Amino acid sequence: LAECIDMTCSEGNACVAKSHKKSRHDDSPPGVLRMSDCTVNNCGGNGLLVIEGGSLEATKCRLTACRKDGIDVKGKGSSAEVSKVEILKTGARHVIVSKGATVSVTDATMDNGHSSGCHVFGQGSSLKLMRCNVNETKKNGVLVHDGAHCELRKCNIIASHDVGVLAVGVEDKIMDEETNVRLVHCLIKKNGYGVWAQD
């Protein structure tokens, strides 16, 4: 458990959560990173990286000026539950979910990213956003593709340069699973385009 810690690292990722399992038959517990009231600033890689079945629980944290992504969660069995966080001025995306990972983000503010605000892709990958604000991204507010799932509830997606919410592969005949996006009571405005869905 990390509480009330300020982290600055000029190179690499600030924090990594990774499973210690040597094989699929290994019963070792997953690597769990719990953070509360922490600040991650000016890291040379990702702010928080979750891989190989690791798990992240973060609340009331602030991630600023990460050279790559704010939070990167990848791989089947990897997961993150994030609440009341600020992710600001990232070099790439605020949150990226891939390769079958699952992430839930609640009451977050994500401002001024140099790519898409939230990016989720790959079959089995899932992102749920609740009461989140995604503002002023250089590309898309939320990008979902390659059979991933994303649900946005009571979110504001504002002033993305390209598309507020972009879903690619919604009727993909080649993939086993189609891309799926669900929007519930969201405000999407001042983007290049509001919502765009395509095969």
C-alpha positions as CSV (number, residue, x, y, z in Angstrom):
1,L,0.0,0.0,0.0
2,A,1.3,3.4,-1.0
3,E,-0.2,6.4,0.8
4,C,0.7,10.1,0.5
5,I,3.7,9.5,-1.7
6,D,5.1,11.9,-4.3
7,M,7.0,10.1,-7.1
8,T,9.2,11.6,-9.8
9,C,11.3,9.5,-12.2
10,S,13.0,10.8,-15.2
11,E,13.2,7.4,-16.9
12,G,10.9,4.3,-17.1
13,N,7.6,3.7,-15.5
14,A,6.8,5.1,-12.1
15,C,5.0,2.0,-10.7
16,V,4.5,-1.5,-12.1
17,A,2.0,-4.2,-10.9
18,K,2.8,-7.7,-12.2
19,S,1.8,-11.2,-11.3
20,H,4.5,-13.5,-9.9
21,K,3.0,-16.7,-11.4
22,K,5.6,-18.8,-13.2
23,S,3.0,-20.9,-15.1
24,R,-0.8,-21.2,-15.4
25,H,-0.8,-23.9,-12.7
26,D,1.0,-21.6,-10.2
27,D,-1.3,-20.6,-7.3
28,S,0.8,-17.6,-6.3
29,P,-1.2,-14.5,-5.5
30,P,-1.3,-11.8,-8.2
31,G,0.8,-8.7,-7.8
32,V,-1.5,-6.0,-6.3
33,L,-0.6,-2.3,-6.2
34,R,-2.8,-0.2,-3.9
35,M,-2.3,3.6,-4.0
36,S,-4.1,6.4,-2.1
37,D,-3.4,10.2,-2.1
38,C,-0.3,9.8,-4.3
39,T,1.3,12.0,-6.9
40,V,3.2,10.7,-10.0
41,N,4.9,13.5,-11.8
42,N,7.2,13.8,-14.9
43,C,7.9,10.1,-15.3
44,G,9.9,9.0,-18.4
45,G,7.5,6.1,-19.2
46,N,4.0,5.2,-18.1
47,G,2.7,6.6,-14.8
48,L,1.2,3.2,-13.7
49,L,1.7,0.0,-15.6
50,V,-0.2,-3.2,-14.9
51,I,0.9,-6.4,-16.8
52,E,0.8,-10.2,-16.7
53,G,-2.1,-10.6,-14.4
54,G,-1.3,-7.8,-12.0
55,S,-3.9,-5.6,-10.3
56,L,-4.1,-1.9,-9.4
57,E,-6.4,-0.2,-6.9
58,A,-5.9,3.6,-6.9
59,T,-7.9,6.4,-5.3
60,K,-7.3,10.2,-4.9
61,C,-4.1,10.1,-7.0
62,R,-2.7,12.7,-9.4
63,L,-0.7,11.7,-12.5
64,T,0.9,14.6,-14.4
65,A,3.3,15.0,-17.4
66,C,4.0,11.3,-18.0
67,R,6.0,10.9,-21.1
68,K,3.9,7.9,-22.3
69,D,0.5,6.8,-20.9
70,G,-1.0,7.8,-17.5
71,I,-2.3,4.3,-16.8
72,D,-1.5,1.3,-19.0
73,V,-3.2,-2.1,-18.2
74,K,-2.6,-5.0,-20.5
75,G,-3.0,-8.8,-20.6
76,K,-5.6,-11.3,-19.7
77,G,-6.1,-11.3,-15.9
78,S,-4.7,-7.8,-15.5
79,S,-7.1,-5.4,-13.9
80,A,-7.5,-1.9,-12.4
81,E,-10.0,-0.1,-10.3
82,V,-9.4,3.6,-10.2
83,S,-11.4,6.4,-8.6
84,K,-11.1,10.1,-7.9
85,V,-7.9,10.5,-9.9
86,E,-6.6,13.3,-12.1
87,I,-4.5,12.4,-15.2
88,L,-3.1,15.5,-16.8
89,K,-0.7,16.4,-19.7
90,T,0.3,12.8,-20.8
91,G,2.6,12.3,-23.7
92,A,0.2,9.7,-25.2
93,R,-3.1,8.4,-23.7
94,H,-4.6,8.9,-20.2
95,V,-5.8,5.3,-19.9
96,I,-5.0,2.4,-22.3
97,V,-6.5,-1.1,-21.9
98,S,-5.5,-4.0,-24.1
99,K,-5.0,-7.7,-24.6
100,G,-7.9,-8.8,-22.5
101,A,-7.4,-6.6,-19.5
102,T,-10.4,-5.0,-17.5
103,V,-10.5,-1.5,-16.1
104,S,-13.0,0.6,-14.1
105,V,-12.5,4.3,-13.7
106,T,-14.9,6.4,-11.5
107,D,-15.0,10.2,-10.8
108,A,-11.8,10.9,-12.8
109,T,-10.6,14.0,-14.6
110,M,-8.4,13.5,-17.7
111,D,-7.1,16.6,-19.4
112,N,-4.7,17.6,-22.2
113,G,-3.4,14.3,-23.6
114,H,-1.3,14.1,-26.8
115,S,-3.2,11.1,-28.2
116,S,-6.6,9.6,-27.5
117,G,-7.9,10.2,-23.9
118,C,-8.9,6.6,-23.3
119,H,-8.0,3.7,-25.7
120,V,-9.3,0.2,-25.4
121,F,-8.6,-2.6,-27.9
122,G,-8.5,-6.3,-28.3
123,Q,-11.0,-9.1,-27.7
124,G,-11.8,-9.4,-24.0
125,S,-10.6,-5.9,-23.2
126,S,-13.1,-3.9,-21.2
127,L,-13.2,-0.3,-19.9
128,K,-16.0,1.2,-17.7
129,L,-16.0,4.9,-17.2
130,M,-18.4,6.5,-14.6
131,R,-18.7,10.2,-14.0
132,C,-15.5,10.9,-15.8
133,N,-14.4,14.1,-17.7
134,V,-12.1,13.6,-20.7
135,N,-11.1,17.0,-22.1
136,E,-8.9,18.5,-24.8
137,T,-7.2,15.5,-26.3
138,K,-5.1,15.8,-29.5
139,K,-6.9,12.9,-31.1
140,N,-10.1,11.1,-29.9
141,G,-11.7,11.3,-26.5
142,V,-12.4,7.6,-26.3
143,L,-11.2,5.1,-29.0
144,V,-12.5,1.5,-29.0
145,H,-11.6,-1.2,-31.6
146,D,-10.7,-4.8,-32.4
147,G,-13.5,-6.5,-30.4
148,A,-13.1,-4.5,-27.2
149,H,-16.0,-3.3,-24.9
150,C,-16.5,0.2,-23.4
151,E,-19.2,1.6,-21.2
152,L,-19.5,5.3,-20.4
153,R,-22.0,6.5,-17.8
154,K,-22.6,10.1,-16.9
155,C,-19.3,11.1,-18.6
156,N,-18.3,14.4,-20.3
157,I,-16.2,14.1,-23.4
158,I,-15.3,17.6,-24.5
159,A,-13.0,19.3,-27.0
160,S,-11.2,16.3,-28.5
161,H,-9.5,17.3,-31.7
162,D,-10.8,14.4,-33.8
163,V,-13.8,12.3,-32.5
164,G,-15.4,12.4,-29.0
165,V,-16.1,8.6,-29.1
166,L,-14.8,6.5,-32.0
167,A,-15.8,2.8,-32.3
168,V,-14.2,0.7,-35.0
169,G,-15.3,-2.9,-35.8
170,V,-18.9,-2.7,-34.7
171,E,-20.0,-5.2,-37.3
172,D,-16.7,-7.0,-37.9
173,K,-17.3,-10.3,-39.8
174,I,-13.7,-11.5,-39.3
175,M,-13.3,-11.0,-35.6
176,D,-14.9,-13.5,-33.2
177,E,-16.2,-10.6,-31.1
178,E,-17.5,-7.2,-32.3
179,T,-16.5,-3.9,-30.8
180,N,-19.2,-2.7,-28.4
181,V,-19.7,0.8,-26.9
182,R,-22.5,1.8,-24.6
183,L,-23.2,5.5,-23.8
184,V,-25.6,6.3,-20.9
185,H,-26.4,10.0,-20.0
186,C,-23.2,11.4,-21.4
187,L,-22.4,14.9,-22.6
188,I,-20.3,14.9,-25.8
189,K,-19.6,18.4,-27.2
190,K,-17.1,20.6,-29.0
191,N,-15.2,17.7,-30.5
192,G,-14.3,17.4,-34.2
193,Y,-17.1,14.8,-34.5
194,G,-19.3,13.6,-31.6
195,V,-19.8,9.9,-31.9
196,W,-18.5,7.8,-34.9
197,A,-19.1,4.0,-35.4
198,Q,-17.8,2.0,-38.3
199,D,-17.1,-1.5,-39.5
